[in-house]
Amino acid sequence: MANHIVLFEPLMPANTGNIARTCAGTNTELHLIEPLGFSTDDKYLKRAGLDYWDKVKITYHANLPAFLETLGVDAKLHVVSKFANLAYTEVDYTEPKTEHYFLFGKETTGLPENFMRQNEEKCIRIPQNDEHIRALNLSNTAAIVVYEALRQQGFPKLDKTHTYENDKLK
């Protein structure tokens, strides 16, 4: 069982950097669907604070159809959208040998409408007050969703506790 965060045409390096940090800390693979709204050259990564790239398995895809072609028979696609009718907590992420792919849309326009309509049964949502905000921040949303999957999976290969040399609680 593995988890994957998939970003469709991300625009903001800071969001992608925060998501890469979450991936590094949770052993989650990151998939980036091009085109990207920023360069992944070293100087740009350093400027954006994306210093976790070497700790994350990152796969680049030329476009959405190219990404979809890589999904195996054990893959389960979860389309994260504010337009979904199913809450992310109502999904079972514990199926053995299942690869969970959490697909997030572009910060400004989300995912293509036709794709959303064709995959409505795969759409999940984080409850929010839609009168106050347009959407939650992309990196916060990715963290919320992947941690729910990890919670249900028993936090595999993650340290539930850790002892530090200068532990403030000891």
C-alpha positions in Angstrom: 0.0 0.0 0.0 1.4 3.4 -1.0 0.1 6.9 -1.2 0.8 9.4 -4.0 0.1 13.1 -4.3 -0.5 14.2 -7.8 -0.5 17.9 -8.8 -2.1 19.0 -12.0 -0.2 21.9 -13.6 0.9 23.5 -10.3 1.6 27.2 -10.5 3.0 28.2 -7.1 6.5 26.9 -6.1 5.8 27.6 -2.4 2.7 25.3 -2.5 4.6 22.6 -4.3 7.5 23.0 -1.9 5.3 22.6 1.1 3.7 19.5 -0.5 7.2 18.1 -1.2 8.0 18.6 2.5 4.8 16.7 3.5 5.7 13.9 1.0 9.2 13.7 2.5 7.8 13.4 6.0 5.2 10.8 5.1 7.0 8.6 2.5 4.5 9.8 -0.1 5.4 9.9 -3.7 4.9 13.1 -5.6 3.7 13.3 -9.2 3.8 16.6 -11.2 1.7 17.0 -14.3 3.2 19.5 -16.7 3.3 22.3 -17.6 4.5 23.6 -14.3 4.1 27.3 -13.5 7.8 27.5 -12.3 11.2 26.0 -13.0 12.6 23.2 -11.0 16.2 24.4 -11.7 18.3 24.4 -8.6 18.4 28.2 -8.3 14.6 28.4 -8.4 14.2 25.6 -5.9 16.5 27.3 -3.4 14.7 30.6 -3.8 11.4 29.0 -3.1 12.7 27.0 -0.2 12.2 23.6 -1.9 15.0 21.9 -0.1 13.2 18.5 0.3 13.4 17.5 -3.4 16.2 15.0 -2.8 14.1 13.2 -0.1 11.0 12.8 -2.3 10.4 10.4 -5.2 9.1 12.7 -7.9 7.7 11.6 -11.2 6.9 14.1 -14.0 4.1 13.5 -16.5 3.7 15.4 -19.8 0.0 15.9 -19.3 -3.1 14.4 -17.6 -3.7 11.6 -20.1 0.0 10.6 -19.8 -0.4 10.4 -16.0 -3.6 8.3 -16.2 -1.9 5.8 -18.5 0.6 5.0 -15.7 -2.1 3.9 -13.3 -1.9 0.2 -12.7 -4.6 -2.3 -11.8 -4.0 -1.8 -8.1 -4.4 2.0 -8.4 -7.2 3.9 -6.8 -7.6 7.5 -8.0 -9.1 10.0 -5.6 -9.9 13.4 -7.2 -9.8 16.1 -4.5 -12.2 18.9 -5.3 -14.4 21.4 -3.5 -17.2 20.3 -6.0 -17.3 16.7 -4.7 -20.2 15.3 -2.7 -18.2 12.7 -0.7 -16.1 13.8 2.3 -12.5 12.5 2.3 -13.2 10.8 5.6 -15.9 8.7 4.1 -13.4 6.7 1.9 -11.6 3.5 3.0 -7.9 3.9 2.3 -6.9 0.5 3.9 -7.4 -1.9 1.0 -4.3 -4.1 0.9 -1.9 -3.8 -2.1 -3.7 -0.6 -3.3 -1.9 2.4 -4.6 -3.8 5.6 -3.6 -3.4 8.6 -5.9 -4.7 11.9 -4.6 -5.1 14.2 -7.6 -5.3 18.0 -7.0 -6.1 20.6 -9.5 -4.3 23.8 -10.5 -4.4 26.5 -7.9 -6.4 28.9 -10.1 -8.7 26.8 -12.2 -8.7 23.3 -10.6 -9.0 20.3 -12.9 -10.7 20.3 -16.4 -14.5 20.2 -16.1 -14.8 17.3 -18.6 -12.4 15.2 -16.5 -14.3 16.1 -13.3 -17.6 15.1 -14.9 -16.2 11.8 -16.1 -14.8 10.9 -12.7 -17.5 12.3 -10.4 -17.6 9.0 -8.4 -13.9 9.4 -7.6 -14.2 13.0 -6.2 -13.7 13.7 -2.5 -14.0 16.9 -0.6 -12.8 18.5 2.6 -15.7 20.1 4.4 -15.4 23.9 4.5 -17.5 27.0 4.8 -18.0 27.9 1.2 -19.5 31.3 2.1 -16.2 32.5 3.7 -13.6 31.1 1.3 -13.2 30.0 -2.3 -10.9 27.0 -1.3 -8.4 25.9 1.2 -4.7 26.3 0.5 -3.5 23.5 -1.8 -0.6 22.4 0.5 -2.9 22.4 3.5 -5.4 20.3 1.6 -2.8 17.8 0.5 -1.6 17.4 4.0 -5.1 16.9 5.4 -6.0 14.2 2.9 -2.8 12.2 3.0 -2.7 12.2 6.8 -6.3 10.8 6.9 -5.2 8.0 4.6 -2.1 7.4 6.8 -4.2 7.4 9.9 -6.5 4.8 8.5 -3.4 2.8 7.4 -1.9 2.9 10.9 0.9 5.4 9.9 3.1 2.8 8.2 6.8 3.3 8.4 6.3 6.6 10.3 7.7 7.4 13.8 4.7 7.8 16.1 7.1 8.9 18.8 10.7 10.1 18.8 13.3 10.9 21.5 15.4 13.9 20.9 18.7 14.7 22.6 17.3 17.8 24.2 13.7 16.5 24.6 11.6 19.2 26.2 9.2 16.6 27.5 11.7 14.5 29.3 
